[in-house]
Amino acid sequence: MGYYVGLDVSQQQTAICIVNDAGERIKEGKANTNPLAIAIWITGQINPKEIAHVGLEAGAMAAWLYAGLIKLDFPMVCLETFQTHQFLKSHRNKTDKNDARGLAQLLRMGQDYFKTVIIRSEEHQAIRLLLNAREHLVTQKIGLENNITGCLKPFGVLVRRGHVSAKSFRSRMLPTLQELEARNITIQNYVLPLLDAHDSVCTQLKDLTQQAHQLAKENPICRRLMTAPGVGPIVALSYMTAVDQPERFRSGEDVGAYFGLTVKQYQSGETDVRGPISKRGNHMTRRHLVQAATTLLIGRKWSVIKAWGMKISKRSGFCKARVAVARKLSIILHRMWVNEENFRWTSAEETILAA
């Protein structure tokens, strides 16, 4: 008889439920959210050698617990969040105990009924942290610029934007503030702290960007991915760390679906509706791929992929074209990675690569 263990993870404590092959609950309880504490609790109830699966839902602490319990020889499974959430909604009341029960029963049903998540390597998780930190600073930079320029509009002042650095943004703002002072509008002391914060954010953003570029330059996989049109260091790092293990995809087409770049479909009887893209998967890497596709389409260098995207743009509009190119680009990058080949720009070879 095999046992199935569901773990519902919280920051302080983890709810645990053990069921057998027949779905009968053997033991329920809680342990501190720590791999060793969870392992001690489980081994105190059943023989670890009789465990078929120990499952937890993908989340912020999942990677740490997963890696720790794997080292303790537990047969771990990390469950995909969206599907697991839909399954757990079947309980009338949402409690930690019910969630642990649901996870254990889902594991017992077999792999035809649940999807697993690959846990990234610690190296790739560290790079993702760098990319997320950089993304957060970009958001803060844009937010400060919008806030500063927006505060001046009630006074009839419009500040020219565009691509600005910390130095150029300040140089545009200071004369404007001086003009307002000449009109007896004394707001300089209120705006200067925001400009100082903007300078600080830009400095930190520049530092993180340089670190990301250096990592991409030193990584052979990223150097290969950057031979593709539109793909720079940030996109290459984002794609590499999101895919992590290219062999886990049976084909390149699965990568587009993994990043939510394929259309949603609802089919029932005579009804067959295709909607917008699913937007499943990692939103940051999906956005990076779309940005790479945009750069590819508006860039000067011509390629078969750009020609294909421009045809879609004329037929369906630029927005749909760049999403389609992003999906195609994700497939090509996967094939380049698996085949260990750089992007080839000659038309005949590129046509084969882009097929």
Secondary structure as the mmCIF struct_conf table of DSSP 4:
data_model
#
loop_
_struct_conf.conf_type_id
_struct_conf.id
_struct_conf.beg_label_comp_id
_struct_conf.beg_label_asym_id
_struct_conf.beg_label_seq_id
_struct_conf.end_label_comp_id
_struct_conf.end_label_asym_id
_struct_conf.end_label_seq_id
STRN STRN1 TYR A 3 VAL A 9
BEND BEND1 GLN A 11 GLN A 12
STRN STRN2 GLN A 13 ASN A 20
TURN_TY1_P TURN_TY1_P1 ASP A 21 ALA A 22
STRN STRN3 ARG A 25 ASN A 32
BEND BEND2 THR A 33 ASN A 34
HELX_RH_AL_P HELX_RH_AL_P1 PRO A 35 THR A 43
TURN_TY1_P TURN_TY1_P2 GLY A 44 GLN A 45
BEND BEND3 ILE A 46 ILE A 46
HELX_RH_3T_P HELX_RH_3T_P1 PRO A 48 GLU A 50
STRN STRN4 ILE A 51 GLU A 57
BEND BEND4 GLY A 59 GLY A 59
TURN_TY1_P TURN_TY1_P3 ALA A 60 MET A 61
HELX_RH_AL_P HELX_RH_AL_P2 ALA A 62 LYS A 71
TURN_TY1_P TURN_TY1_P4 LEU A 72 ASP A 73
STRN STRN5 MET A 76 LEU A 79
HELX_LH_PP_P HELX_LH_PP_P1 GLU A 80 GLU A 80
HELX_RH_AL_P HELX_RH_AL_P3 THR A 81 LEU A 88
TURN_TY1_P TURN_TY1_P5 LYS A 89 SER A 90
BEND BEND5 HIS A 91 ASN A 93
HELX_RH_AL_P HELX_RH_AL_P4 ASP A 96 MET A 109
TURN_TY1_P TURN_TY1_P6 GLN A 111 ASP A 112
BEND BEND6 TYR A 113 TYR A 113
STRN STRN6 THR A 116 THR A 116
HELX_LH_PP_P HELX_LH_PP_P2 ILE A 118 SER A 121
HELX_RH_AL_P HELX_RH_AL_P5 GLU A 122 LEU A 152
HELX_RH_3T_P HELX_RH_3T_P2 LYS A 153 PHE A 155
TURN_TY1_P TURN_TY1_P7 GLY A 156 GLY A 156
BEND BEND7 GLY A 162 HIS A 163
HELX_RH_AL_P HELX_RH_AL_P6 ALA A 166 ALA A 182
TURN_TY1_P TURN_TY1_P8 ARG A 183 ASN A 184
HELX_RH_AL_P HELX_RH_AL_P7 GLN A 188 GLU A 218
HELX_RH_AL_P HELX_RH_AL_P8 PRO A 220 LEU A 225
TURN_TY1_P TURN_TY1_P9 MET A 226 THR A 227
BEND BEND8 ALA A 228 ALA A 228
TURN_TY1_P TURN_TY1_P10 PRO A 229 GLY A 230
HELX_RH_AL_P HELX_RH_AL_P9 PRO A 233 VAL A 243
HELX_RH_3T_P HELX_RH_3T_P3 PRO A 246 ARG A 248
BEND BEND9 PHE A 249 SER A 251
TURN_TY1_P TURN_TY1_P11 GLY A 252 GLY A 252
HELX_RH_AL_P HELX_RH_AL_P10 GLU A 253 TYR A 258
TURN_TY1_P TURN_TY1_P12 PHE A 259 GLY A 260
BEND BEND10 THR A 262 THR A 262
STRN STRN7 VAL A 263 SER A 268
TURN_TY1_P TURN_TY1_P13 GLY A 269 GLU A 270
STRN STRN8 THR A 271 ILE A 277
BEND BEND11 GLY A 281 GLY A 281
HELX_RH_AL_P HELX_RH_AL_P11 HIS A 283 ILE A 298
BEND BEND12 GLY A 299 LYS A 301
HELX_RH_AL_P HELX_RH_AL_P12 VAL A 304 SER A 316
HELX_RH_AL_P HELX_RH_AL_P13 PHE A 318 ASN A 339
TURN_TY1_P TURN_TY1_P14 GLU A 340 GLU A 340
BEND BEND13 THR A 346 THR A 346
HELX_RH_AL_P HELX_RH_AL_P14 SER A 347 ALA A 354
#
